[in-house]
Amino acid sequence: MKAKQWLPLLLSSVCAGWFASVHAEPLETVLRWAEQNDPVIAAARAARAAGQEKQVQGRALLLPSLGASADTFWNRVEIRGFEKHYNTNQWGVTLTQPLYRPQNWAQAKQAELQSELAELQWRDAEQQLVLRVAKAWFDVLTARAQLQAAEELRAAAEGQLKLAKASFEVGTVTVVDVYEAQSRYDLAEAQVVAAKNGVAVAEAALVSITGQAPQRYPRLKMDVKLLPPEPAELSAWEAAARADNLAVLQAQVAERITKEELARRRAGHQPTVDLEAMVGNQRLFSQSSFSSADVDAAQIGVRVTIPLYAGGAITSQVREGAALLTQAQRNRDAAERQAVLATKQAYLNVTNGLTRVKALEAALASSLKNLEATKTGFEVGVRINLDVLNAQAQVADARTQLAQARFDTLLALLQLKAAAGQLAASDLAQVDALFEEE
């Protein structure tokens, strides 16, 4: 066989094998893409790294500080007609160790709490990323389900249109039937265009988070059964939200930071005690003898500083700190209430979603039976073309609503876990287990 003959066959077989090896991307894989490419999580990662440095900075307030200084000056002195030019030089090294600085202790505790707050904010950003990816992914699957239903409806309308035209030519139907079939086909075509646009928009939203789009998407298993939340009691989820909701935990840490800030401001009234040690050298000039000499010096001691009056600023700052603490406490209460509300909403969305899924499953089964009966009636002449198209539209609508209800319920379950502070990337593996290759 010549090269020109076997090369296209080789390329076609390689391409066919490559396309066959492309698997649908699970949600866990899509999340990993987002972890690498999402700018929001990248910013949160940087904020976490910055927050971790707060603890180091706070610890430094309790440790000794060491400084060095040096200077040199050119001098000209004239006394009773005598003029002298000389240089003076000096250098020194000073060590300061705080012994009693309540402001520093409070500020160091604040810094430790700020690092803890940064870690909680990072965990919250991770959790929100899971929710954002899951929502965008489910939006794509919902849009694809709508497109599939629209294409099926268009295909059915096209078949009915061809049948109507053929029947009109042999005189078994009127031109009105042809116009009706044409109208339904044109409407179905418009729905396909809108559905394709919906898929493109949903995929663009997903790519804005992940940086890339899956080549293939999975589908829900035919016999999939969505399970209720565990535990089943709403009170258990509400208790978990009060204890572990990340927004609540952040508000609690923010309140503790504000308490330490108030303590720092109150410490402005208290004295400070530092241990100071210094070594240095000076070159001194005697104006009486017009001579200079080098002097080595060293000293160690304790410095006590007592604030007496600052114009009322410290007292004002204490009152301000007390008001800020009250604000932080109210913010904590609001965060707890919002967490409980979000938990209740997500729980009801899950339980009601499961009920809705069951109802739509029954509706789809009934619609399929109605479609078969309508087709049979059309074949024997007791139903018209429009009845078949209406029955097919009802099936497509039931399938679309069922798919969206299932995806909404799965997303609500993830939101419920997030509200209780229990959502993790591993939860997506349980979602992926409900899907299969198309």
BATORKE-576323 format. One record per residue (C-alpha): residue number from 1; residue in three letters; z, y, x. Coordinates in pm, 1 decimal, m for minus. Last residue first. Layout:
{NUM; 'ALA'; {Z; Y; X}}
...
END
This chain:
{438; 'GLU'; {2839.4; 975.3; m2268.0}}
{437; 'GLU'; {3103.6; 860.8; m2021.8}}
{436; 'GLU'; {3454.1; 826.1; m2161.9}}
{435; 'PHE'; {3741.1; 1043.9; m2278.1}}
{434; 'LEU'; {4098.1; 981.5; m2397.7}}
{433; 'ALA'; {4219.8; 889.4; m2047.8}}
{432; 'ASP'; {4111.9; 1236.7; m1932.3}}
{431; 'VAL'; {4382.6; 1390.4; m2151.6}}
{430; 'GLN'; {4652.9; 1171.8; m1995.9}}
{429; 'ALA'; {4521.8; 1266.4; m1650.6}}
{428; 'LEU'; {4549.8; 1631.8; m1755.9}}
{427; 'ASP'; {4926.4; 1593.0; m1777.8}}
{426; 'SER'; {4930.9; 1541.4; m1399.3}}
{425; 'ALA'; {4849.5; 1911.4; m1353.7}}
{424; 'ALA'; {5191.1; 1994.9; m1491.5}}
{423; 'LEU'; {5330.4; 2129.0; m1819.4}}
{422; 'GLN'; {5705.8; 2088.6; m1871.5}}
{421; 'GLY'; {5824.6; 2448.1; m1909.2}}
{420; 'ALA'; {5889.7; 2401.2; m2281.5}}
{419; 'ALA'; {5620.2; 2654.7; m2370.5}}
{418; 'ALA'; {5387.8; 2481.4; m2126.0}}
{417; 'LYS'; {5447.2; 2144.4; m2290.5}}
{416; 'LEU'; {5363.1; 2294.6; m2628.5}}
{415; 'GLN'; {5053.8; 2463.0; m2485.3}}
{414; 'LEU'; {4933.0; 2125.5; m2355.7}}
{413; 'LEU'; {4983.8; 1976.3; m2702.3}}
{412; 'ALA'; {4803.8; 2273.1; m2857.8}}
{411; 'LEU'; {4506.6; 2206.1; m2629.0}}
{410; 'LEU'; {4488.7; 1845.6; m2748.1}}
{409; 'THR'; {4511.3; 1960.1; m3108.9}}
{408; 'ASP'; {4238.0; 2219.9; m3063.1}}
{407; 'PHE'; {4012.4; 1957.6; m2903.2}}
{406; 'ARG'; {4064.4; 1717.3; m3192.5}}
{405; 'ALA'; {4012.9; 1989.0; m3454.1}}
{404; 'GLN'; {3694.9; 2106.8; m3278.9}}
{403; 'ALA'; {3548.6; 1757.0; m3279.1}}
{402; 'LEU'; {3642.1; 1703.7; m3643.3}}
{401; 'GLN'; {3495.4; 2038.2; m3749.4}}
{400; 'THR'; {3168.0; 1961.0; m3574.5}}
{399; 'ARG'; {3144.3; 1611.6; m3722.5}}
{398; 'ALA'; {3221.5; 1738.8; m4072.4}}
{397; 'ASP'; {2959.4; 2014.3; m4041.9}}
{396; 'ALA'; {2695.0; 1768.4; m3926.5}}
{395; 'VAL'; {2777.3; 1529.9; m4212.4}}
{394; 'GLN'; {2760.9; 1811.6; m4469.1}}
{393; 'ALA'; {2428.7; 1929.0; m4327.4}}
{392; 'GLN'; {2292.0; 1576.6; m4370.3}}
{391; 'ALA'; {2406.5; 1569.2; m4733.0}}
{390; 'ASN'; {2245.9; 1907.2; m4797.0}}
{389; 'LEU'; {1921.3; 1789.1; m4638.2}}
{388; 'VAL'; {1920.5; 1477.3; m4852.9}}
{387; 'ASP'; {1982.3; 1678.7; m5169.5}}
{386; 'LEU'; {1702.2; 1919.7; m5078.4}}
{385; 'ASN'; {1452.3; 1632.5; m5060.3}}
{384; 'ILE'; {1520.7; 1527.7; m5416.7}}
{383; 'ARG'; {1740.9; 1257.1; m5560.7}}
{382; 'VAL'; {1666.7; 1006.7; m5840.2}}
{381; 'GLY'; {1333.2; 899.4; m5693.4}}
{380; 'VAL'; {1412.0; 553.0; m5560.7}}
{379; 'GLU'; {1387.0; 666.3; m5198.4}}
{378; 'PHE'; {1578.2; 986.4; m5270.1}}
{377; 'GLY'; {1862.1; 791.4; m5427.8}}
{376; 'THR'; {1882.6; 566.7; m5121.6}}
{375; 'LYS'; {1890.7; 871.6; m4898.4}}
{374; 'THR'; {2163.5; 1022.2; m5116.9}}
{373; 'ALA'; {2370.5; 702.8; m5099.5}}
{372; 'GLU'; {2341.6; 693.9; m4721.0}}
{371; 'LEU'; {2436.6; 1061.2; m4696.0}}
{370; 'ASN'; {2732.5; 1016.9; m4931.1}}
{369; 'LYS'; {2860.1; 728.2; m4718.5}}
{368; 'LEU'; {2831.7; 944.6; m4407.0}}
{367; 'SER'; {3006.8; 1232.1; m4582.3}}
{366; 'SER'; {3291.5; 1003.4; m4692.2}}
{365; 'ALA'; {3345.1; 881.5; m4336.0}}
{364; 'LEU'; {3332.9; 1240.2; m4209.4}}
{363; 'ALA'; {3585.7; 1350.9; m4471.0}}
{362; 'ALA'; {3821.2; 1067.4; m4378.9}}
{361; 'GLU'; {3803.9; 1166.2; m4013.1}}
{360; 'LEU'; {3846.4; 1528.1; m4124.4}}
{359; 'ALA'; {4169.3; 1444.2; m4306.4}}
{358; 'LYS'; {4304.0; 1249.0; m4009.6}}
{357; 'VAL'; {4218.3; 1536.2; m3773.6}}
{356; 'ARG'; {4385.7; 1786.1; m4006.4}}
{355; 'THR'; {4708.7; 1588.0; m4003.1}}
{354; 'LEU'; {4701.7; 1568.7; m3624.4}}
{353; 'GLY'; {4631.1; 1942.6; m3610.3}}
{352; 'ASN'; {4924.8; 2012.9; m3838.5}}
{351; 'THR'; {5154.0; 1829.4; m3598.0}}
{350; 'VAL'; {5001.9; 1987.7; m3286.5}}
{349; 'ASN'; {4964.0; 2340.5; m3423.8}}
{348; 'LEU'; {5316.5; 2316.6; m3564.0}}
{347; 'TYR'; {5451.2; 2228.9; m3218.2}}
{346; 'ALA'; {5247.9; 2508.0; m3056.1}}
{345; 'GLN'; {5380.3; 2765.8; m3300.8}}
{344; 'LYS'; {5738.5; 2640.9; m3266.2}}
{343; 'THR'; {5720.7; 2648.7; m2887.6}}
{342; 'ALA'; {5568.9; 2997.4; m2885.8}}
{341; 'LEU'; {5849.9; 3118.0; m3114.5}}
{340; 'VAL'; {6119.2; 2956.8; m2897.2}}
{339; 'ALA'; {5968.8; 3112.9; m2586.1}}
{338; 'GLN'; {5941.7; 3452.6; m2755.6}}
{337; 'ARG'; {6307.7; 3434.6; m2855.7}}
{336; 'GLU'; {6415.4; 3343.9; m2503.1}}
{335; 'ALA'; {6197.9; 3616.9; m2350.6}}
{334; 'ALA'; {6341.4; 3875.8; m2590.8}}
{333; 'ASP'; {6697.8; 3779.7; m2493.7}}
{332; 'ARG'; {6605.8; 3809.8; m2124.6}}
{331; 'ASN'; {6446.3; 4149.1; m2187.5}}
{330; 'ARG'; {6768.6; 4258.2; m2359.6}}
{329; 'GLN'; {6967.4; 4157.4; m2052.5}}
{328; 'ALA'; {6723.8; 4336.8; m1822.8}}
{327; 'GLN'; {6752.9; 4657.0; m2027.4}}
{326; 'THR'; {7133.7; 4639.3; m2015.5}}
{325; 'LEU'; {7109.2; 4598.3; m1637.9}}
{324; 'LEU'; {6878.1; 4900.0; m1617.6}}
{323; 'ALA'; {7137.0; 5107.6; m1806.7}}
{322; 'ALA'; {7408.2; 5001.2; m1562.1}}
{321; 'GLY'; {7180.8; 5084.0; m1268.1}}
{320; 'GLU'; {7118.7; 5434.5; m1405.2}}
{319; 'ARG'; {7493.2; 5491.1; m1441.5}}
{318; 'VAL'; {7539.9; 5375.7; m1082.3}}
{317; 'GLN'; {7256.5; 5601.7; m962.5}}
{316; 'SER'; {7422.6; 5899.0; m1132.6}}
{315; 'THR'; {7751.0; 5826.6; m956.4}}
{314; 'ILE'; {7566.9; 5799.0; m625.4}}
{313; 'ALA'; {7379.7; 6126.6; m678.7}}
{312; 'GLY'; {7687.9; 6331.7; m770.0}}
{311; 'GLY'; {7628.6; 6583.7; m492.4}}
{310; 'ALA'; {7672.7; 6327.2; m220.5}}
{309; 'TYR'; {8047.9; 6354.7; m158.2}}
{308; 'LEU'; {8284.7; 6166.6; 67.2}}
{307; 'PRO'; {8102.4; 5871.2; 217.6}}
{306; 'ILE'; {8317.1; 5706.4; 487.9}}
{305; 'THR'; {8149.0; 5579.6; 803.8}}
{304; 'VAL'; {8347.9; 5364.0; 1046.1}}
{303; 'ARG'; {8202.4; 5294.7; 1391.1}}
{302; 'VAL'; {8353.1; 5021.0; 1604.3}}
{301; 'GLY'; {8329.6; 5011.7; 1979.0}}
{300; 'ILE'; {8137.7; 4928.9; 2290.9}}
{299; 'GLN'; {8029.5; 5153.3; 2573.7}}
{298; 'ALA'; {7822.8; 5144.6; 2888.0}}
{297; 'ALA'; {7708.1; 5422.8; 3118.0}}
{296; 'ASP'; {7527.5; 5450.0; 3451.4}}
{295; 'VAL'; {7507.4; 5801.8; 3591.9}}
{294; 'ASP'; {7237.4; 5924.6; 3833.1}}
{293; 'ALA'; {7313.7; 6251.2; 4007.6}}
{292; 'SER'; {7159.7; 6596.6; 4028.3}}
{291; 'SER'; {7238.5; 6899.7; 4240.1}}
{290; 'PHE'; {7228.8; 7274.7; 4178.3}}
{289; 'SER'; {7596.3; 7289.2; 4270.9}}
{288; 'SER'; {7719.0; 7485.3; 3970.7}}
{287; 'GLN'; {7428.0; 7393.1; 3744.1}}
{286; 'SER'; {7501.7; 7023.7; 3787.5}}
{285; 'PHE'; {7212.6; 6806.9; 3679.2}}
{284; 'LEU'; {7251.2; 6464.9; 3514.7}}
{283; 'ARG'; {7023.3; 6160.8; 3547.7}}
{282; 'GLN'; {7123.6; 5923.9; 3274.0}}
{281; 'ASN'; {7144.8; 5544.6; 3253.1}}
{280; 'GLY'; {7214.6; 5314.7; 2963.9}}
{279; 'VAL'; {7425.4; 5049.3; 2795.9}}
{278; 'MET'; {7533.9; 5055.6; 2435.2}}
{277; 'ALA'; {7744.9; 4848.8; 2198.4}}
{276; 'GLU'; {7812.0; 4917.0; 1830.3}}
{275; 'LEU'; {8010.9; 4717.0; 1577.4}}
{274; 'ASP'; {7957.8; 4858.8; 1232.4}}
{273; 'VAL'; {8194.3; 4941.3; 945.0}}
{272; 'THR'; {8081.1; 5095.6; 617.4}}
{271; 'PRO'; {8293.1; 5286.1; 368.6}}
{270; 'GLN'; {8257.0; 5240.4; m9.4}}
{269; 'HIS'; {8113.3; 5484.1; m264.4}}
{268; 'GLY'; {7754.7; 5362.6; m208.0}}
{267; 'ALA'; {7880.4; 5013.8; m287.6}}
{266; 'ARG'; {7831.9; 5098.6; m654.3}}
{265; 'ARG'; {7460.0; 5122.3; m592.4}}
{264; 'ARG'; {7444.0; 4783.4; m427.3}}
{263; 'ALA'; {7646.7; 4623.6; m707.0}}
{262; 'LEU'; {7406.0; 4769.6; m963.9}}
{261; 'GLU'; {7114.0; 4628.8; m766.9}}
{260; 'GLU'; {7288.6; 4291.5; m753.9}}
{259; 'LYS'; {7313.1; 4294.0; m1132.3}}
{258; 'THR'; {6945.1; 4393.2; m1157.0}}
{257; 'ILE'; {6846.8; 4094.6; m943.0}}
{256; 'ARG'; {7054.3; 3869.7; m1169.4}}
{255; 'GLU'; {6868.0; 4004.1; m1474.8}}
{254; 'ALA'; {6533.0; 3944.3; m1303.9}}
{253; 'VAL'; {6643.1; 3586.3; m1234.5}}
{252; 'GLN'; {6716.6; 3535.2; m1604.3}}
{251; 'ALA'; {6386.9; 3696.1; m1706.8}}
{250; 'GLN'; {6198.0; 3466.4; m1469.4}}
{249; 'LEU'; {6374.4; 3161.8; m1611.8}}
{248; 'VAL'; {6285.4; 3272.9; m1964.6}}
{247; 'ALA'; {5920.1; 3322.4; m1870.3}}
{246; 'LEU'; {5922.4; 2980.0; m1705.4}}
{245; 'ASN'; {6053.2; 2801.4; m2013.9}}
{244; 'ASP'; {6312.1; 2554.8; m1883.5}}
{243; 'ALA'; {6640.8; 2598.7; m2070.9}}
{242; 'ARG'; {6547.5; 2789.6; m2385.6}}
{241; 'ALA'; {6215.1; 2605.1; m2404.9}}
{240; 'ALA'; {6384.4; 2266.7; m2368.0}}
{239; 'ALA'; {6615.7; 2349.4; m2657.0}}
{238; 'GLU'; {6315.0; 2448.1; m2868.4}}
{237; 'TRP'; {6140.0; 2121.5; m2782.7}}
{236; 'ALA'; {6444.1; 1918.3; m2886.1}}
{235; 'SER'; {6476.8; 2117.7; m3209.6}}
{234; 'LEU'; {6113.9; 2041.0; m3299.6}}
{233; 'GLU'; {6190.1; 1669.1; m3318.4}}
{232; 'ALA'; {5912.5; 1422.1; m3222.1}}
{231; 'PRO'; {6012.0; 1381.9; m2860.8}}
{230; 'GLU'; {5733.4; 1310.2; m2775.1}}
{229; 'PRO'; {5445.9; 1491.3; m2941.4}}
{228; 'PRO'; {5226.0; 1296.4; m3183.4}}
{227; 'LEU'; {4952.6; 1066.5; m3048.4}}
{226; 'LEU'; {4580.2; 1130.4; m3082.0}}
{225; 'LYS'; {4388.7; 812.9; m3151.6}}
{224; 'VAL'; {4048.5; 763.6; m2991.4}}
{223; 'ASP'; {3831.6; 488.5; m3139.2}}
{222; 'MET'; {3497.9; 648.9; m3049.4}}
{221; 'LYS'; {3621.0; 772.1; m2712.8}}
{220; 'LEU'; {3598.4; 1145.4; m2669.1}}
{219; 'ARG'; {3300.1; 1258.6; m2467.2}}
{218; 'PRO'; {3250.4; 1324.4; m2097.7}}
{217; 'TYR'; {3060.7; 1619.4; m1950.6}}
{216; 'ARG'; {2781.3; 1609.5; m1695.3}}
{215; 'GLN'; {2667.8; 1832.2; m1411.4}}
{214; 'PRO'; {3003.5; 2009.2; m1416.4}}
{213; 'ALA'; {2983.5; 2386.0; m1359.7}}
{212; 'GLN'; {3093.6; 2572.4; m1048.8}}
{211; 'GLY'; {3327.2; 2855.2; m946.3}}
{210; 'THR'; {3612.6; 2706.6; m1146.8}}
{209; 'ILE'; {3739.3; 3010.4; m1336.4}}
{208; 'SER'; {3420.2; 3213.5; m1391.1}}
{207; 'VAL'; {3239.4; 2878.6; m1418.7}}
{206; 'LEU'; {3435.7; 2795.7; m1734.4}}
{205; 'ALA'; {3346.9; 3127.9; m1898.4}}
{204; 'ALA'; {2982.2; 3076.4; m1803.4}}
{203; 'GLU'; {2994.2; 2729.3; m1958.7}}
{202; 'ALA'; {3125.9; 2873.7; m2284.4}}
{201; 'VAL'; {2857.2; 3143.3; m2292.7}}
{200; 'ALA'; {2577.5; 2895.0; m2224.0}}
{199; 'VAL'; {2708.9; 2651.2; m2484.8}}
{198; 'GLY'; {2731.7; 2925.8; m2747.0}}
{197; 'ASN'; {2377.1; 3037.9; m2669.1}}
{196; 'LYS'; {2259.1; 2682.6; m2720.2}}
{195; 'ALA'; {2443.2; 2676.6; m3053.3}}
{194; 'ALA'; {2275.3; 2999.7; m3166.5}}
{193; 'VAL'; {1931.5; 2860.4; m3080.6}}
{192; 'VAL'; {2013.3; 2531.9; m3255.7}}
{191; 'GLN'; {2131.1; 2721.2; m3565.3}}
{190; 'ALA'; {1803.3; 2914.4; m3575.7}}
{189; 'GLU'; {1610.9; 2586.6; m3565.7}}
{188; 'ALA'; {1824.7; 2448.6; m3848.0}}
{187; 'LEU'; {1744.3; 2755.7; m4057.7}}
{186; 'ASP'; {1373.7; 2711.9; m3987.5}}
{185; 'TYR'; {1399.2; 2344.0; m4084.9}}
{184; 'ARG'; {1586.1; 2425.9; m4404.1}}
{183; 'SER'; {1320.7; 2679.6; m4504.1}}
{182; 'GLN'; {1038.9; 2438.5; m4426.6}}
{181; 'ALA'; {1202.5; 2169.7; m4640.8}}
{180; 'GLU'; {1246.7; 2415.8; m4926.7}}
{179; 'TYR'; {888.0; 2537.4; m4895.5}}
{178; 'VAL'; {758.9; 2178.8; m4897.4}}
{177; 'ASP'; {965.1; 2095.6; m5204.7}}
{176; 'VAL'; {828.3; 2405.9; m5377.4}}
{175; 'VAL'; {476.6; 2284.3; m5297.9}}
{174; 'THR'; {532.1; 2003.3; m5542.7}}
{173; 'VAL'; {602.9; 1639.3; m5471.5}}
{172; 'THR'; {413.2; 1310.9; m5531.5}}
{171; 'GLY'; {70.8; 1467.2; m5495.9}}
{170; 'VAL'; {m65.8; 1270.5; m5202.2}}
{169; 'GLU'; {m79.0; 1580.2; m4985.1}}
{168; 'PHE'; {259.1; 1693.7; m5114.8}}
{167; 'SER'; {415.6; 1363.9; m5008.7}}
{166; 'ALA'; {286.0; 1409.1; m4654.4}}
{165; 'LYS'; {415.3; 1764.8; m4641.8}}
{164; 'ALA'; {753.6; 1661.8; m4779.1}}
{163; 'LEU'; {780.9; 1374.3; m4534.1}}
{162; 'LYS'; {700.9; 1601.8; m4242.6}}
{161; 'LEU'; {960.7; 1850.8; m4364.2}}
{160; 'GLN'; {1216.9; 1576.2; m4415.8}}
{159; 'GLY'; {1166.1; 1459.2; m4059.5}}
{158; 'GLU'; {1196.2; 1813.8; m3927.2}}
{157; 'ALA'; {1510.1; 1868.1; m4129.6}}
{156; 'ALA'; {1660.2; 1551.9; m3984.1}}
{155; 'ALA'; {1569.7; 1659.4; m3632.1}}
{154; 'ARG'; {1712.7; 2005.4; m3697.9}}
{153; 'LEU'; {2035.5; 1855.2; m3831.6}}
{152; 'GLU'; {2065.7; 1634.2; m3525.9}}
{151; 'GLU'; {2000.1; 1935.2; m3302.9}}
{150; 'ALA'; {2264.7; 2140.9; m3486.2}}
{149; 'ALA'; {2519.5; 1859.0; m3460.2}}
{148; 'GLN'; {2451.4; 1823.7; m3087.9}}
{147; 'LEU'; {2479.3; 2199.6; m3041.0}}
{146; 'GLN'; {2809.9; 2211.4; m3227.3}}
{145; 'ALA'; {2941.9; 1924.9; m3016.0}}
{144; 'ARG'; {2825.1; 2109.4; m2703.0}}
{143; 'ALA'; {3011.1; 2421.6; m2816.0}}
{142; 'THR'; {3325.9; 2218.1; m2875.6}}
{141; 'LEU'; {3295.1; 2053.2; m2533.7}}
{140; 'VAL'; {3246.9; 2392.5; m2368.5}}
{139; 'ASP'; {3545.5; 2540.3; m2552.2}}
{138; 'PHE'; {3748.7; 2233.6; m2452.4}}
{137; 'TRP'; {3673.6; 2308.1; m2085.6}}
{136; 'ALA'; {3756.9; 2677.6; m2122.3}}
{135; 'LYS'; {4083.8; 2590.4; m2296.3}}
{134; 'ALA'; {4175.4; 2326.1; m2038.2}}
{133; 'VAL'; {4094.3; 2557.0; m1746.9}}
{132; 'ARG'; {4299.1; 2841.6; m1892.3}}
{131; 'LEU'; {4590.6; 2611.1; m1978.0}}
{130; 'VAL'; {4600.5; 2452.6; m1632.4}}
{129; 'LEU'; {4571.5; 2797.1; m1474.1}}
{128; 'GLN'; {4860.4; 2920.5; m1688.1}}
{127; 'GLN'; {5078.8; 2643.6; m1548.5}}
{126; 'GLU'; {4985.0; 2728.4; m1191.2}}
{125; 'ALA'; {5051.5; 3098.1; m1258.7}}
{124; 'ASP'; {5391.2; 3009.5; m1408.0}}
{123; 'ARG'; {5478.3; 2803.9; m1101.5}}
{122; 'TRP'; {5379.9; 3099.3; m883.8}}
{121; 'GLN'; {5591.4; 3336.6; m1092.1}}
{120; 'LEU'; {5885.3; 3099.7; m1052.6}}
{119; 'GLU'; {5837.7; 3098.9; m674.8}}
{118; 'ALA'; {5816.8; 3478.4; m667.6}}
{117; 'LEU'; {6140.3; 3497.5; m869.5}}
{116; 'GLU'; {6318.0; 3276.1; m616.1}}
{115; 'SER'; {6195.3; 3502.7; m336.0}}
{114; 'GLN'; {6322.2; 3800.8; m534.7}}
{113; 'LEU'; {6657.4; 3624.7; m575.5}}
{112; 'GLU'; {6694.7; 3591.9; m200.1}}
{111; 'ALA'; {6597.1; 3957.0; m158.2}}
{110; 'GLN'; {6855.7; 4062.5; m413.5}}
{109; 'LYS'; {7123.1; 3864.3; m231.4}}
{108; 'ALA'; {7030.6; 4047.9; 87.9}}
{107; 'GLN'; {7048.6; 4379.3; m100.2}}
{106; 'ALA'; {7396.4; 4298.3; m229.3}}
{105; 'TRP'; {7515.9; 4204.7; 119.3}}
{104; 'ASN'; {7350.3; 4512.0; 267.8}}
{103; 'GLN'; {7520.8; 4744.0; 20.9}}
{102; 'PRO'; {7854.2; 4574.7; 90.3}}
{101; 'ARG'; {7829.4; 4681.5; 455.4}}
{100; 'TYR'; {8129.1; 4559.0; 651.5}}
{99; 'LEU'; {8069.3; 4423.1; 998.3}}
{98; 'PRO'; {7709.7; 4531.1; 1059.6}}
{97; 'GLN'; {7612.6; 4454.9; 1421.2}}
{96; 'THR'; {7446.7; 4733.6; 1617.8}}
{95; 'LEU'; {7314.4; 4693.1; 1973.5}}
{94; 'THR'; {7191.6; 4995.0; 2165.2}}
{93; 'VAL'; {6982.3; 5005.0; 2482.3}}
{92; 'GLY'; {6955.9; 5327.1; 2677.7}}
{91; 'TRP'; {6728.2; 5532.0; 2898.8}}
{90; 'GLN'; {6754.2; 5867.8; 3064.5}}
{89; 'ASN'; {6553.4; 6095.6; 3283.6}}
{88; 'THR'; {6596.0; 6456.9; 3388.8}}
{87; 'ASN'; {6339.8; 6620.6; 3613.5}}
{86; 'TYR'; {6397.2; 6923.1; 3836.8}}
{85; 'HIS'; {6297.5; 7278.1; 3910.6}}
{84; 'LYS'; {6561.7; 7521.6; 4033.7}}
{83; 'GLU'; {6562.7; 7896.9; 4055.8}}
{82; 'PHE'; {6832.8; 8113.9; 4210.3}}
{81; 'GLY'; {6833.1; 8475.4; 4112.1}}
{80; 'ARG'; {7168.0; 8469.1; 3943.7}}
{79; 'ILE'; {7089.2; 8138.8; 3763.5}}
{78; 'GLU'; {6732.7; 8018.4; 3699.7}}
{77; 'VAL'; {6672.4; 7669.4; 3558.5}}
{76; 'ARG'; {6338.0; 7493.8; 3512.0}}
{75; 'ASN'; {6331.9; 7142.0; 3361.4}}
{74; 'TRP'; {6080.2; 6859.6; 3331.0}}
{73; 'PHE'; {6191.8; 6601.4; 3077.1}}
{72; 'THR'; {6201.7; 6221.0; 3065.7}}
{71; 'ASP'; {6290.6; 5994.8; 2777.6}}
{70; 'ALA'; {6396.7; 5640.2; 2700.6}}
{69; 'SER'; {6504.3; 5445.0; 2395.7}}
{68; 'ALA'; {6591.4; 5085.1; 2314.3}}
{67; 'GLY'; {6698.0; 4918.0; 1993.3}}
{66; 'LEU'; {6872.5; 4598.3; 1891.7}}
{65; 'SER'; {6972.9; 4507.8; 1539.7}}
{64; 'PRO'; {7238.5; 4253.0; 1453.4}}
{63; 'LEU'; {7198.0; 4029.1; 1146.7}}
{62; 'LEU'; {7311.8; 4099.5; 791.4}}
{61; 'LEU'; {7013.9; 4315.9; 691.5}}
{60; 'ALA'; {6780.0; 4062.4; 853.2}}
{59; 'ARG'; {6873.2; 3807.6; 585.0}}
{58; 'GLY'; {6718.5; 4034.3; 324.1}}
{57; 'GLN'; {6391.1; 4060.3; 514.7}}
{56; 'VAL'; {6370.7; 3683.7; 556.2}}
{55; 'GLN'; {6437.8; 3633.8; 184.8}}
{54; 'LYS'; {6171.2; 3887.6; 92.7}}
{53; 'GLU'; {5914.2; 3701.6; 303.9}}
{52; 'GLN'; {5882.5; 3431.6; 38.7}}
{51; 'GLY'; {5764.3; 3695.2; m205.4}}
{50; 'ALA'; {5460.7; 3776.7; 7.3}}
{49; 'ALA'; {5356.9; 3410.5; 18.3}}
{48; 'ARG'; {5401.3; 3389.1; m358.8}}
{47; 'ALA'; {5193.7; 3701.2; m410.7}}
{46; 'ALA'; {4918.6; 3547.3; m197.6}}
{45; 'ARG'; {4918.2; 3233.5; m412.6}}
{44; 'ALA'; {4913.6; 3446.7; m727.2}}
{43; 'ALA'; {4607.1; 3631.1; m597.3}}
{42; 'ALA'; {4434.9; 3298.6; m530.4}}
{41; 'ILE'; {4536.3; 3178.5; m878.4}}
{40; 'VAL'; {4360.9; 3481.1; m1029.1}}
{39; 'PRO'; {4059.0; 3451.3; m799.7}}
{38; 'ASP'; {3980.7; 3095.6; m921.4}}
{37; 'ASN'; {3787.9; 2907.0; m651.2}}
{36; 'GLN'; {4006.9; 2637.0; m494.0}}
{35; 'GLU'; {4255.7; 2575.5; m773.5}}
{34; 'ALA'; {3969.2; 2609.9; m1021.5}}
{33; 'TRP'; {3773.5; 2332.5; m853.5}}
{32; 'ARG'; {4083.8; 2113.9; m862.4}}
{31; 'LEU'; {4114.2; 2184.7; m1235.2}}
{30; 'VAL'; {3755.7; 2069.5; m1292.2}}
{29; 'THR'; {3840.0; 1744.7; m1115.9}}
{28; 'GLU'; {4142.9; 1690.2; m1338.6}}
{27; 'LEU'; {3931.3; 1761.4; m1648.5}}
{26; 'PRO'; {3702.2; 1472.5; m1570.9}}
{25; 'GLU'; {3346.3; 1531.0; m1443.3}}
{24; 'ALA'; {3091.0; 1302.7; m1604.9}}
{23; 'HIS'; {2935.7; 1072.2; m1352.0}}
{22; 'VAL'; {2623.6; 1124.4; m1146.4}}
{21; 'SER'; {2525.9; 782.8; m1007.8}}
{20; 'ALA'; {2244.2; 733.7; m1259.5}}
{19; 'PHE'; {2096.7; 1068.6; m1158.1}}
{18; 'TRP'; {2095.2; 962.5; m795.2}}
{17; 'GLY'; {1943.9; 621.0; m867.1}}
{16; 'ALA'; {1662.7; 779.8; m1066.0}}
{15; 'CYS'; {1603.6; 1030.1; m789.7}}
{14; 'VAL'; {1584.1; 753.7; m529.0}}
{13; 'SER'; {1350.4; 546.0; m747.6}}
{12; 'SER'; {1124.1; 845.4; m812.9}}
{11; 'LEU'; {1111.4; 934.3; m445.2}}
{10; 'LEU'; {1019.9; 580.4; m345.4}}
{9; 'LEU'; {751.1; 556.2; m611.3}}
{8; 'PRO'; {606.9; 891.5; m507.2}}
{7; 'LEU'; {596.9; 770.8; m142.7}}
{6; 'TRP'; {440.3; 430.6; m222.7}}
{5; 'GLN'; {91.8; 550.5; m315.1}}
{4; 'LYS'; {36.9; 832.6; m67.7}}
{3; 'ALA'; {173.9; 607.0; 205.4}}
{2; 'LYS'; {m89.8; 343.9; 135.0}}
{1; 'MET'; {0.0; 0.0; 0.0}}
END
